[in-house]
């Protein structure tokens, strides 16, 4: 029983370690490169070009320590950064069509001004929920729309799962690389190491794309629910 209990405790701690670490590295990287979904979903209201995502400009204005930290994160997440460079992030982070984005944003903006009495300048300067204002919509929907709770929780679980598994494959990739190099130059059987490295490289990006997509869907679900609640209250 002691051995079984020890395994359970170690597994529990390892799970939390992976979750915290993946949030620090992978989620931070995504927010730096793409911005929050609550912002880039409304890109077409502020930019008529065919940009797929809205990269953050913080790196241009960051101090030396921040730039070093970002480079370390990019190096650790090399399988993701390389895929992003090769695909130009065309597989994810698409903004909403203009008419849908415009209609939804007008309802969200009206709801924020009525429900939360927020500074109107925060919502008029540019479309999208900046300065972490998305939290207000999330808690409002969770409190007043019970039918959306399960769907929102499912998206949170899915994007958390994809983010954590993505980190596992990144760790697997970095273990496979030196193993492959060592076996290649010592003329050992390096096929399995090469296969492990290749699969880890591929699956890292698959689960990263899954993380971004489910994070986007979670945000979109909250924003759409919030907008619908405003229209329902207006009708009633």
C-alpha positions as CSV (number, residue, x, y, z in Angstrom):
1,X,0.0,0.0,0.0
2,X,2.9,2.3,0.8
3,X,4.4,1.9,-2.7
4,X,1.0,2.4,-4.3
5,X,0.4,5.5,-2.2
6,X,3.8,6.9,-3.1
7,X,3.1,6.4,-6.8
8,X,-0.2,8.2,-6.5
9,X,1.4,11.1,-4.7
10,X,4.3,11.3,-7.2
11,X,1.9,11.2,-10.1
12,X,-0.2,13.9,-8.6
13,X,2.7,16.2,-8.0
14,X,4.1,15.5,-11.5
15,X,0.8,16.4,-13.0
16,X,0.7,19.7,-11.2
17,X,4.3,20.4,-12.1
18,X,3.6,19.8,-15.8
19,X,0.5,22.0,-15.6
20,X,2.3,24.9,-13.9
21,X,5.3,24.6,-16.2
22,X,3.2,24.4,-19.4
23,X,1.2,27.4,-18.3
24,X,4.4,29.4,-17.7
25,X,6.1,28.4,-21.0
26,X,3.5,27.5,-23.6
27,X,0.7,29.7,-22.6
28,X,3.0,32.7,-22.1
29,X,4.6,32.0,-25.5
30,X,1.1,31.9,-27.2
31,X,0.0,35.2,-25.6
32,X,3.3,36.9,-26.6
33,X,3.1,35.7,-30.2
34,X,-0.7,35.8,-30.9
35,X,-2.2,38.0,-28.2
36,X,-5.3,36.9,-26.3
37,X,-8.2,35.5,-28.3
38,X,-10.5,38.1,-26.8
39,X,-8.4,40.6,-28.8
40,X,-7.4,38.9,-32.1
41,X,-10.9,37.5,-32.6
42,X,-11.9,41.1,-33.5
43,X,-8.8,41.9,-35.7
44,X,-10.9,42.6,-38.8
45,X,-12.6,45.5,-37.1
46,X,-9.3,47.3,-36.7
47,X,-7.2,45.9,-39.6
48,X,-8.6,45.2,-43.1
49,X,-5.5,43.3,-44.2
50,X,-5.5,39.5,-44.3
51,X,-3.6,39.0,-41.1
52,X,-4.3,35.8,-39.4
53,X,-3.1,36.7,-36.0
54,X,-2.0,39.7,-34.0
55,X,1.5,39.3,-32.6
56,X,2.4,41.2,-29.5
57,X,4.7,44.2,-29.9
58,X,6.0,43.9,-26.3
59,X,9.3,42.3,-27.4
60,X,10.2,45.4,-29.4
61,X,9.9,47.6,-26.3
62,X,11.1,45.1,-23.8
63,X,14.2,45.7,-21.6
64,X,17.3,43.5,-21.9
65,X,16.2,41.0,-19.1
66,X,12.8,40.5,-20.7
67,X,14.4,39.9,-24.1
68,X,16.8,37.3,-22.6
69,X,13.9,35.6,-20.9
70,X,11.9,35.5,-24.1
71,X,14.9,34.0,-26.0
72,X,15.2,31.3,-23.4
73,X,11.5,30.5,-23.6
74,X,11.8,30.4,-27.5
75,X,14.8,28.1,-27.3
76,X,13.1,25.7,-24.9
77,X,10.0,25.7,-27.2
78,X,12.1,25.3,-30.3
79,X,9.7,22.6,-31.8
80,X,6.9,25.1,-31.6
81,X,8.8,28.2,-32.8
82,X,10.2,26.3,-35.8
83,X,6.7,25.1,-36.8
84,X,5.4,28.6,-36.4
85,X,8.1,29.9,-38.6
86,X,7.4,27.2,-41.3
87,X,3.6,27.5,-41.3
88,X,3.4,31.3,-40.5
89,X,0.7,30.3,-38.0
90,X,-1.8,29.7,-40.8
91,X,-3.4,26.7,-38.9
92,X,-5.0,28.6,-36.1
93,X,-5.8,32.0,-34.4
94,X,-8.2,33.2,-37.1
95,X,-10.3,36.2,-36.4
96,X,-14.0,36.3,-36.8
97,X,-15.6,37.3,-40.1
98,X,-16.2,41.1,-40.2
99,X,-20.0,41.2,-39.9
100,X,-20.1,38.6,-37.1
101,X,-17.2,40.4,-35.3
102,X,-18.9,43.7,-35.7
103,X,-22.3,42.6,-34.5
104,X,-20.9,40.6,-31.5
105,X,-18.6,43.4,-30.5
106,X,-21.4,46.0,-30.4
107,X,-23.4,43.8,-28.1
108,X,-20.4,43.1,-25.9
109,X,-19.5,46.8,-25.7
110,X,-23.0,47.7,-24.8
111,X,-23.1,45.0,-22.1
112,X,-19.9,46.2,-20.5
113,X,-20.9,49.8,-20.4
114,X,-24.3,48.9,-18.8
115,X,-23.3,46.1,-16.5
116,X,-19.8,47.0,-15.3
117,X,-19.7,50.8,-15.9
118,X,-16.2,50.5,-17.4
119,X,-14.3,53.5,-18.8
120,X,-15.7,53.9,-22.2
121,X,-12.3,54.8,-23.6
122,X,-11.1,51.3,-22.9
123,X,-13.7,50.0,-25.3
124,X,-13.8,52.7,-28.0
125,X,-10.1,53.0,-28.8
126,X,-9.9,49.6,-30.5
127,X,-12.0,46.4,-30.6
128,X,-11.2,43.6,-28.3
129,X,-11.2,43.2,-24.5
130,X,-7.9,44.6,-23.4
131,X,-6.4,44.9,-19.9
132,X,-7.9,41.5,-18.8
133,X,-11.5,42.7,-19.1
134,X,-12.4,39.3,-20.5
135,X,-12.6,38.0,-16.9
136,X,-15.7,40.1,-16.3
137,X,-17.5,38.4,-19.2
138,X,-16.4,35.0,-18.0
139,X,-17.7,35.4,-14.5
140,X,-20.9,37.0,-15.7
141,X,-21.7,34.2,-18.1
142,X,-20.8,31.5,-15.5
143,X,-23.1,33.2,-13.0
144,X,-26.1,33.9,-15.1
145,X,-26.0,31.2,-17.8
146,X,-26.0,27.7,-16.3
147,X,-26.5,26.0,-19.7
148,X,-23.1,27.3,-20.8
149,X,-21.2,26.2,-17.7
150,X,-20.6,22.6,-18.8
151,X,-19.4,23.6,-22.3
152,X,-17.0,26.2,-20.9
153,X,-15.6,23.7,-18.4
154,X,-15.1,21.2,-21.2
155,X,-13.1,23.7,-23.3
156,X,-11.0,24.6,-20.3
157,X,-10.2,20.9,-19.6
158,X,-9.4,20.3,-23.3
159,X,-7.1,23.3,-23.8
160,X,-5.4,22.5,-20.5
161,X,-4.9,18.8,-21.5
162,X,-3.5,19.8,-24.9
163,X,-1.1,22.3,-23.3
164,X,0.2,19.8,-20.8
165,X,0.6,17.0,-23.4
166,X,2.4,19.5,-25.6
167,X,5.0,20.1,-22.9
168,X,5.4,16.3,-22.4
169,X,6.3,15.9,-26.1
170,X,8.7,18.9,-25.9
171,X,10.5,17.2,-23.0
172,X,10.5,14.0,-25.0
173,X,12.0,15.8,-28.0
174,X,14.9,17.3,-25.9
175,X,15.6,13.9,-24.4
176,X,15.6,12.3,-27.9
177,X,18.0,14.9,-29.5
178,X,21.1,14.2,-27.5
179,X,20.3,10.4,-27.4
180,X,20.1,10.4,-31.2
181,X,23.4,12.4,-31.6
182,X,25.2,10.1,-29.2
183,X,24.0,6.9,-30.9
184,X,24.6,8.3,-34.4
185,X,28.3,9.1,-33.7
186,X,28.9,6.0,-31.7
187,X,27.4,3.9,-34.6
188,X,24.8,2.5,-32.3
189,X,21.2,1.7,-33.4
190,X,19.9,5.3,-33.7
191,X,16.7,4.5,-35.6
192,X,14.5,4.4,-32.5
193,X,16.0,7.7,-31.3
194,X,15.4,9.3,-34.7
195,X,11.8,8.0,-34.7
196,X,11.2,9.3,-31.1
197,X,12.6,12.7,-32.0
198,X,10.6,13.0,-35.2
199,X,7.3,11.9,-33.6
200,X,7.9,14.2,-30.6
201,X,8.5,17.1,-33.0
202,X,5.3,16.4,-34.9
203,X,3.0,15.7,-31.9
204,X,4.3,18.8,-30.1
205,X,2.8,21.0,-32.8
206,X,-0.4,18.9,-33.1
207,X,-1.1,19.4,-29.4
208,X,0.0,23.1,-29.5
209,X,-2.5,23.7,-32.3
210,X,-5.1,21.9,-30.3
211,X,-4.3,24.1,-27.3
212,X,-4.6,27.3,-29.3
213,X,-7.9,26.2,-31.0
214,X,-9.6,25.1,-27.8
215,X,-8.4,28.2,-26.0
216,X,-9.9,30.2,-28.9
217,X,-13.2,28.3,-28.7
218,X,-13.4,28.7,-24.9
219,X,-13.0,32.5,-25.3
220,X,-15.5,32.6,-28.2
221,X,-18.0,30.6,-26.2
222,X,-17.8,33.0,-23.3
223,X,-18.1,36.1,-25.6
224,X,-21.0,34.7,-27.6
225,X,-22.8,33.7,-24.5
226,X,-22.3,37.2,-23.0
227,X,-23.5,38.8,-26.2
228,X,-26.6,36.6,-26.4
229,X,-27.4,37.4,-22.7
230,X,-27.4,41.1,-23.6
231,X,-29.8,40.6,-26.5
232,X,-32.1,38.4,-24.4
233,X,-32.3,41.1,-21.7
234,X,-32.9,43.8,-24.3
235,X,-35.8,41.8,-25.8
236,X,-37.3,41.0,-22.3
